[in-house]
Amino acid sequence: MSDATHPLALLDVDSLLVDEEKAIRATVRELVDAQVRPHLAQWYDEGSLPARELALEMGKVGLLGMHLTGYGCAGTSATSYGLACLELEAGDSGIRSLVSVQGSLAMFAIWKHGSEEQKEEWLPRMATGEAIGCFGLTEPDAGSDPAAMRTRARKEAGDWVLDGTKMWITNGSIADVAVVWARTDEGIKGFVVPTDSPGFSAPEIKRKLSLRASVTSELVLEGVRLPADAVLPEVTGLRGPLSCLTEARFGIVFGSLGAARDCLETALRYSAEREIFGRSLASFQLTQAKLADMTLELGKGMLLALHLGRLKDDGRITAAQVSMGKLNNVREAIAIARECRTILGAAGITLEHPVMRHANNLESVLTYEGTSEVHQLVIGNALTGESAFR
Ligand SMILES: Cc1cc2nc3c(=O)[nH]c(=O)nc-3n(C[C@H](O)[C@H](O)[C@H](O)COP(=O)(O)OP(=O)(O)OC[C@H]3O[C@@H](n4cnc5c(N)ncnc54)[C@H](O)[C@@H]3O)c2cc1C
């Protein structure tokens, strides 16, 4: 496809990026094209992911915890991190999830709320991809309402003892360290749990129809005994996990557009090549109306993402603004993926093309890091001052 016809070139979105951002984007795009894209259909089909090998490759180019500073992290801008997420998710939402959970959930929790010893112990190894992290907040009976969590940590002879079950945890079965949120007598607290601790297990959740190239697990904690200094000392209450979720949601604002872009590029290519009623599918007005509308939404989503990136880099972004970005961009991305699938006809339902894979993945992206309904409630709360959550 020539530059002139690329959907994002129509709006000249690149004119809003600085050279460093373009360079980081190019590095991630190259990595995805060389090491991820050629294998995706097979990984998706098999429901597997060589996450450890990939994490090491991503660590080599500084992708893990890239927007954090110190401890071997790259210290890039938030906008650059967003652009990296976009390129990763243009490959597959599962690949972006691997990086989001590692950097924005597990590493960020330790970086922001951890002790100096916890940071020194885990962050450098997580930045290189030698150690993998997961983030356990959701439970079988506590998703959108994490305050309903049952996992408990009690003090016993100077130690902490954790009991409970976490559900739908990305990277769970392959993690070396789990950041686990639990109820204590002092309120909700985070714990840094080495996954080889006795009483900890993480069975993988199988038979998923979405995010198949991603590891999703249950975390089972049965009397897991941890030393007193395993607790994240700098935060108590739900604002701890919520601060991490805002980080990860920000990555999704950009990431979801990567999946949408890949679908739209595929549909543009396919419609140019597909002959129907004696001419190309792209030459029909109905097809062009679809392509034009999708290009508009992709471009608008990109402008929104970049605006939020600049706000975050200025240190002024709010959680409600991140909710606006996540709600809009994931909702539009899934609409684009489904519309592109119609353009591909029957060919669109197979793994020969990435479109339905992206559409299926985006079902999970719509749900995790706050469902669409939760983000509507966050925005509604900001608009009216009334909380309608319960
Ligand atoms: C592939 C995948 C990976 C995940 N990875 C992680 C992870 O790494 N770590 C982690 O902690 N969690 C993870 N999650 C869990 C995810 O964050 C939760 O699924 C999500 O928060 C929603 O919770 P739930 O599934 O229990 O749905 P529920 O909370 O039961 O919601 C069900 C429906 O009710 C709606 N709803 C909820 N509250 C309201 C309300 N007040 N008013 C109206 N409607 C409402 C929701 O929007 C939704 O449509 C992952 C999920 C998936 C699918």
The ligand as an ORCA input file, in Angstrom:
! r2SCAN-3c Opt
* xyz 0 1
  C      -8.210    -12.455     28.806
  C      -8.351    -11.760     30.126
  C      -7.209    -11.389     30.842
  C      -7.345    -10.783     32.088
  N      -6.194    -10.456     32.805
  C      -6.327    -10.007     34.094
  C      -5.160     -9.811     34.912
  O      -4.013     -9.985     34.467
  N      -5.331     -9.437     36.210
  C      -6.573     -9.231     36.761
  O      -6.660     -8.907     37.948
  N      -7.706     -9.399     35.994
  C      -7.600     -9.780     34.689
  N      -8.742     -9.971     33.913
  C     -10.062     -9.818     34.532
  C     -10.815     -8.576     34.097
  O     -10.231     -7.422     34.601
  C     -12.276     -8.764     34.541
  O     -12.818     -9.773     33.720
  C     -13.095     -7.499     34.447
  O     -12.729     -6.590     35.461
  C     -14.607     -7.766     34.538
  O     -14.901     -8.563     35.615
  P     -15.842     -9.856     35.420
  O     -15.340    -10.627     34.264
  O     -15.919    -10.522     36.752
  O     -17.240     -9.270     35.008
  P     -18.345     -8.677     36.000
  O     -17.717     -7.683     36.914
  O     -19.097     -9.799     36.602
  O     -19.276     -7.913     34.966
  C     -20.272     -8.571     34.171
  C     -21.025     -7.492     33.396
  O     -21.650     -6.596     34.325
  C     -21.342     -5.257     33.979
  N     -21.324     -4.417     35.165
  C     -20.452     -4.443     36.186
  N     -20.762     -3.490     37.089
  C     -21.870     -2.853     36.613
  C     -22.676     -1.787     37.087
  N     -22.389     -1.147     38.243
  N     -23.743     -1.405     36.346
  C     -24.040     -2.038     35.185
  N     -23.315     -3.052     34.678
  C     -22.244     -3.448     35.388
  C     -19.949     -5.364     33.367
  O     -19.666     -4.221     32.594
  C     -20.130     -6.624     32.537
  O     -20.775     -6.303     31.332
  C      -8.625    -10.512     32.623
  C      -9.772    -10.853     31.869
  C      -9.641    -11.455     30.634
  C     -10.866    -11.799     29.864
*
